[in-house]
Amino acid sequence: MRYFGYILIAQFMACNSYAALIKLEYGSANNYASQETTFFITFNEAPDFFTLDGANRQADSFQYYIDTDASDPTPGNNVESVIRGSEIHIDGDIRIRDRYGYDGTDLDSGGWGPILGSVSYSLSGSTLSFTTPWAFMNEDDGIFTYQLLLTEYGGLSNVVYGLSGESYVITTPPPSSVPLPTSLLLMFSGLITLLGFVRKQSMPNKSLNLTGASSAPPC
């Protein structure tokens, strides 16, 4: 019983300690003459945009929610467009979609509206960069906020916020392994305690004169 419990815990910990894709630095720069914005993200490792799971989700992906009302203190309240790194695997470019107008016919849209435009990207080592016209984001002055999400096979791994024209450095990056939720830690702590109690109760009474080899497996 106790060996099975220890093996179960070890396997669970191993399955939940994978390396998550995170941002070490990110930001954007505006070109007011051409009315374009260049975005960049430096990851902790080179992202994989082309390996898919059974649900057609990329191993690594990102998504920007562009909020054109930069005066709102909460980015994301006035999203007008979505920059979808999750569609890179389709044609090798980044599609930018309207927030509104989904008609149920485009199965690649993720529930967002029609494509406003698509742009190429550059991946140099672990740094991704791309430039998009403001018009593709329903933006007219280059002043906007955004929410940036990273996902792994559709599961959220990292989220940050930003203001156009600014750069940000993550001085204390998240750990390379995904921590267990507190509830699970408590559960396994209790399991370990229970296994210890069961082991104690199952030990022979030293006051008895027992003979014969023990049938318990070796430690």
Secondary structure, 3 states (H helix, E strand, C coil): CHHHHHHHHHHHHHHCCCECCCEEEEEEEEECCCCEEEEEEEECCCCCCCCECCCCCECCEEEEEEECCCCCCCCCCCEEEEEEHHHHHHHCCEEEEECCCCCCCCCCCCCCCCEEEEECEEEECCEEEEEEEHHHHCCCCCCCEEEEEEEECCEEEEEEEEECCCEEECCCCCCCECCCCHHHHHHHHHHHHHHHHHHHHHCCCCCCCCCCCCCCCCC
